[in-house]
Amino acid sequence: MKHSLDILPLKSWIDTGDKPLIIAGPCSAETEEQLVSTAHLLANTGKVNVLRAGIWKPRTRPGEFEGIGSVGLGWMKRAKEETGLLTATEVATAKHVEEALAAGIDILWVGARSTANPFTVQEIADALRGVDVPVLVKNPVNPDLSLWIGALERINGAGIKKLGAIHRGFSSYEKTAFRNEPMWDLAIQLKTIAPDLPIINDPSHICGNRELIPYVTQKAMDMDMQGLIIESHIDPSVAWTDAKQQVTPAALADLLDSVSVRKPESNNPAFEDKLAELRGQIDKLDDQIIKQIGDRMKIAEKIGEFKRDNNVTILQVSRWDEIVQKRVKLAGALSLSEEFTVKFLELLHNESIRKQNEVMNANSVTEA
């Protein structure tokens, strides 16, 4: 289902030419010298559009550095005056909004912790009412697409038309190479249901370490995201927050030089003809797959009838284990990943159980 957001195209409120929007700067504004010096180095690359810096930092535990506070807004103003870069910072309260706007901050973003709380988002939205300022909304900490969309709708409902999303990854109990799991499928879902919404990728928070940033950056560009927000510090080794995921301005310039930015469309007629042919083949296969799944579910219903008549439970774990083992081996031989195969089988299995449950309990539902 498409979501209707009353928004303006990204190109109408910030000029990046034919290149992605690049937002960069330190995780935290620490000192005036650190921030302004970093800004100059970033501006000198000729590749950065917006200077970012955390003024207020929502920390997990008390006693940790929670941002330099309002004094840092003056530092950002100076950095803008000296470099010409636009400025951006995170806001989490109405007071933050008021102070940031009074200081001339050009772009505001709503952080992941704030997005997860509708009361906080509404407070921010109310403070933005009647203001013409670009706002970017990070995905919530947990993988909840509805919360992300809801936050965007609240901000949009306050009259903000210069609106975008930031994909910064999601919290997961599983330990992986990433600080926050990318869960690209959720970003794809958001792009699908809100196709006009600009999505900016945040490889710094997804990765949690600078070594993985090039990989995620390239993947984000290949997913047709409209920009990047990357943490960059004049000397990451002494950064007060998130030192491991920050890069120097020089390293950022090298990274951006190495990224391949591809276009979502082509004007080459031969390419379009071949693409249409291949897509036609996929459409035909998809139709066949759906029909075969339908046939599979009819058999599942017959199994449900057979189990009902013989007073046998729906779920039989040994059979499920057998299916997974056999199908994963076959999938591997066909170059399909185990993760994809197991997820696909789980969806089929859950639908089969639902079908069998309907059959086995049809009489009790009718009697009720």
N, C-alpha and C positions, 0 to 999 in steps of 0.2 A: 504494500500500500504506500503510495506517495504521500509525503508530508509537504504541505504548502507553507513555505516560509516567505514572508514579504521582505526580500533582501535585494541588495544591489550587487552586481558582479564585482569581483575583486579588483579587476582592472579599472573600475570606475572610481575607486577610492584610494588606490595606491598604484603608482606607475612603476612597473618593473620591466618595461619593454616586453620582449618575448621570452623573458627568463622567469624562473620560479622566484617567489618572494623569499628573501633570506633575512631572518631575524637572528641576531647573534649578540652575545655579550655575557658577562659573568653571571653565575648562578645568583650571587649576592653582591650588592653594592657594599664594599667593605670600608674603603676610604675614598676620599675625593680623588687623590692621585691615582689610585688603582683603577677607578672607573673611567676617568677622563683619558688616562694613558691607553687603556684598552680600547676605548672608543676611537682614538686617533689611529691606532694600528688597524682596527677593523675598517675604518673609513678608507685608509690608504690602500686596502686590497682592491677597492673598486667593485666589490662583489656583495656587499652588505647593504640592505635597505633600511633596516631598523635596528637600533640598539636596545637590547633587553637587559634588565637587571632586577633582581628581587629586592624590594625595599622592605616589605613585611614578609617574613618567612614562617609559614605554619609548620612548626617542628613537632615531631612525634612525642618527644619527652620534654618536660620543663627543664630549664637550666641550659639547654642548647641555644646556640645563637639564633635569635628570632628576627634577624634583620636589623639594619641600622636605623630604620624608622624614617620619619618624615624629613629629616635633615638630608637624606639621600636624594630627595626629589630635586633639591637645588643643584646637586651634583649632576643629575641627569639633564637639567636645563642648561647647565654650562657645557656639558658634552655636546648637546644638540647645537648650541650656538657656535661652538668651535669646529664642529665636523660636518654639520648639515644633516646628520642622520636623524631620522624620526626616532621617537622613544616609546618603549612599551614596558609595562610592569603589571604584576598580579595584584588584584584587589579581592578582599574577602569580606569586607564590611562596607556599609554605607559611608562611614567616615573615610575609609580608604579611597572610595570613589570620589568623594568631595575634595579631598586633599590632592589626589592625583590630577584631577581636572583643573583645580586652581593653579597647579604647578605647570600646566601646559603639556602633560603627558599625552602623546598622540594616539596610542593604542592601549587598551586594557585587556587583560585576560583573566578568566575565572579559573582557578586551580582545580585539580582533581578532587581534593578533599571537599571543596565548596560545592562542586557539581553534584556530589553525592548527597547533599542536604538541600532539599527543596526550599526550606525556610531561609537558608542563607542565600540561595540563588534569588529568591523573591525579594529579599532585602536589597541585594545588589541591583536587581531590575528596577525596583521602586526608586532607588537613588539615581538611576540613569534616565528616568522618564523625562522627556523633553530635551534630552542632550543628543547632539549629533557627533558621536565618536565611535570608531570601530571597536568591536568587542570580539574576542576569540574565547571559545569555551572548550576547556580540556575535557577529555573523557573522564568519567568517574573512576575512582580507584578500582572498584570491582567491575567485572564485565557485565554491565547492565545497560543495554542500548536504550531502554525506555527512559532511564534517568538522564542520559546524555541528550536525547531528543527533548525531553521535558525541560531541561535547563535552557536549551537553545530556544524553545518556544516561549519560555518566560522572558528571556532577554528580548526576543523579537517582539513579544507582546507589549513591551515597554516603549516600543517605537524605534528600537535600534535596527536599522536596515543594513548597516555595514557590519555584517556578521559572518563569522567563520568558526570552524572547529579545529581543535588541536588533538591529534592522535598521539598519546604519550605512553601507550601500553597499559596493561592491567595487572593488578596484584594477583599472585598465584601462590598456593601453598607449596607447590612443587618447585624444587630447586633446579634452575636451568642456567644457561649461560647469560640470560637476560635479567636485568634488575626488575623490569616489568614486561610480562609476556606481550608481544606485539598483537596477537590475536587479530591478524589482518582481516579475518572474515567479518569482524564487527565493523571495522572501518569501511569495508566493501559494502556491507549492509546499509550503513549510513549514507554512503555515496549513492547507492541505488535508490533509496527512498527519498533522499533530498539531493537530487542531481545538480542543483544550482548552488549548493552550499560549498564554499571553498574549504578544503581540508588541508591543514598544515601538519607535517610530521615532526615529531620531537624525538630524534634518535638518541639524544643525550639521556633522557629519562627511560627510554626503552632499554638501552644498552647498560647503563650504569658503569661502563668503562669505555675509554676512548678507542680501544682496539676494535670494537665491534661497530663503531659508528659508520665507517665507510660502507659496510655490508647493508646496514639498515637504510642508510641514505639512498643508495642505489635502488634498493627494493621499493622505497617510497616513491621515487621518481618513476619507476616502472609501473607503479600502481596509479599513475596520473594524479598524484597529490600536487597541490598548487604551490607548495613552499616547504621550507624547513625552519625550525627554531632550534638553534644549536648553542650550547653553552660554551663560551670562549673567555679565557682569562689570560692576562698578561704573563702570569706565572702560575699555572695550575698546581704546582707542587706545594705552594703555600696558601692555596685557597682556603677560606674559612668553612666552606660548605661544598660538598659533592666534588671534591678535588679530582677523583678518578675519572669522572665523566666529562671534564672540561678539556678543551684543546686550546692551544695558543692561536692567535690570529693568523700567524704564518701557516700553521698546520691546517687551519680552516680553509685558507686560500688554496692550499695544495689539494685538499679534499674536494672542494668545489670544482677545481680544474679537472679532476679525475672522473667526475660523475658524468654519465651519459644521460642527457635530457632528451627523451623521445616525445614525439607528437602523438596525440590521441587519434589523429586522422591523417590521411594521405590524399594528395591530389593526383596521384599517379593512377590512370585508368586501368592499367594492367594489374596493379596491386589490388585495386578495388574489385576487379573481376575475379581474380584468384581468391581473394578473401571471401567474396560472396559464394563462390563454389565450395570452399571448405566449410563455411558456415552452413550451407545447405546440407552437406554431408552430416554435420553435427546435429542439425535439426532432425534429420531422418533417423539417426541413431537414438536421439533423445526420445522421439516418439516410440521407437521400438522398445526402449528401456522401460518407459512408463507403462506400455501395454503389457510387457512381461511382468512388471511388478504387480499390475492388476491381476494377472493370471495367478501369480504367486499367492496373493491375498485370498483369492477364491479357494485355492487348495488349503490355505490356513483355516478358512471357515469350515471346510469339510473335516479337517483334523479336529477342530473344536467340537463339531457335532459328534465325531467318533469318540473323543475323550469324554464328552458329556454322557453319552449313552453307556459308556463303560466305567463311569465314575472315577476318571483319572484327572489329576491336577493339570492346570495349564502349563505351569513352568516346570521344566525338567532340565536341571543344570547340566547334566552329563551330555545331553543332546546339544545344548548351546555351546559347550566347550568343544565338542566335536566339529560343529559348524565353523567356529572361529579358526581352529587349527587347520582345517582343510582349506578354507577359503583364503587364509593369509598366505599359505604356501603357494596357491595358484596365483594370487595377486602379485606376490613377489616375482614369480616367473614372468609376469606380464609388466614388470617395472612399475607396479603400483605400491605406494608406501603402506607400511603396516598401519600407521596412524589413520590414514584415510580409510583403509579397508575395514578396520575395526569400527570406526565411527559409522560407516555406511551400514555395516551389518547390525550395529546396535539400533539404528533407525528402523531397519527392516524388521528386526526382532520385536521392538516395541510396538510397531504397527500390527504385527502378527498376533501378539498377545492381546492387543486391544480388540482385534477382530474376533479372536477366540473367546474373549471375555464377553463380548456382545452375544455371541451364539449360545454360550453356556448359561448365561443368565437372562436370556430373552423372556422366559416364562415368568420369572420372579419379578421382572420389571413390568410386564403386562399386568400381573396380579396386583402389584402395588398401585 
